[in-house]
Amino acid sequence: MKIHIIGGGNLGVSVAVGIAKFTQNNQVTVTRRNVANIKHLEGLGVTISSDNKHDIQEADVIILTIKPYQVDTVLAEILPIISNKTIASAVSGLSIEALQNKIGKDHQAIRIMPNIAAQFGASATCISFQEGHNVEGQKVVALFEGLGTAPVIDEKLMDAATVLAASGTAFALRYMRASMQAGIEIGFDWKTALAISAQTVKGAAEMLMEEQIHPEQLIDRVTTPQGCTIAGLSEMESHGFSSSLIRGIKAALKKIQGK
């Protein structure tokens, strides 16, 4: 496919890199006002341009990775010159219905929420689309399955998916930073502590995804009676480890919903 990404910020660049590295036979164009910041993408075969309309008529899928306040301006720029396009939006808070109303019935609105791990083929990209757009929706799903996982979800959960999958990247990294800091306190240099923490998190995630079981079942495997693991877990929970994370995720969701 020919994929046209409007918005060359962190997310747009991550998606472009992921497509270039982990999918085949796809051509990618990324547009951004200041192309100097995305010049490196050319080394991956990605076309870059400061013009949002650059060859957009040839695109099979247009991906919007822009800010909500930019949507109307960008659509006003591109809609007069395109027809029958699949427009996949990663714009926070913009519903499929609202996007469809903006782009008209000649186009197909898809809602996506990837995260910046797309550039490593490890994004959790949640996708929603209307029943009448199953064919176009499944093409987008197939594209993002090459960049990690791509579950199709009910659109009413998309704000929650934004928090759990996109903001969740920052939450996971904050845990790893704390783990690294603890590693320094117990004797490691920061590079070694970071390497151990990162690999441990990666290993835990891979076990969960491979075995498809509840996390507690894996926790039980490394938690022996009167051992150091249960002592550490009990101390963390006494200081609100799980509850703090849950409260943080809920707070982020309230923020995105404007509550």
Steps between C-alpha positions, in 0.01 A plus 500: 500500500586865473475657845492875553568612858411858584687606814869426539517517877604217731200280421492559125872434470473184712224363276696588186813328630301195601336469159834543324677244717238238577263488202560424134397663174366816665599851396493766770483877481524719811416870499612759750547874479866476603640204308850551639388313814398191302774496239632173641191318374627523145764244592217250550346576163230725644398804295484823699334827410395830654186490283210300645363457147818345356382208279210448741268411211703179458463391863305189598493600865538844655608495865446807715751529787428863581363703791121542536518873428671428166233267361269752335788690340658184360170362368415830335834474323478142374130422449458705180761288320424144619219253441403162644781482756540306822588752768639348819508744789725478805361832626408479868134560576383510136222245458440303183162669461652847535778418254255345253286814515806711428626294205166409343351176375747463212776403746535232767579608856710264713619571852838372616711538812857377453790581730861595439618139534375461141852586385619176663210290374359490852202738505165409653282672237129503583273545197132585454286532189136488396344179366464644153875550481611146583710455187691825550520441874654156460765642267600744773498218755728291277738795462531560873530130582840533337585761762403293805146409604186658355182404690169630367304657785168673557546868438359589843823349642733703280568768762580224747724339239683830456583500870578130534706461181643843421531665841574153634837513329600786730360319803703189420812709446448672835493157668824411321661825608408430863631146467825634356535749786448220750764298318748785547417513872576131542833520321475507119620775269212664313567334165502152646195573715312629194599202286381255765174688563417537131571137417300383801195701391539375144522142621194534722299649211608227260401229748154653538447535127630151427309314772184717503442453873425727793806686634448356849566151365844610386559691823433179690784330315758739643343555841611244758380482861690741726714600201638833387247543219193490723675729747559754224148472362345542844708811565404651164131431550508647851610826337230489235684355200197355320251758623725788391528358150127445476429851628747644250336322206156618613627856544642496147168376364310777677740753350453374146122500547508854633357409840 
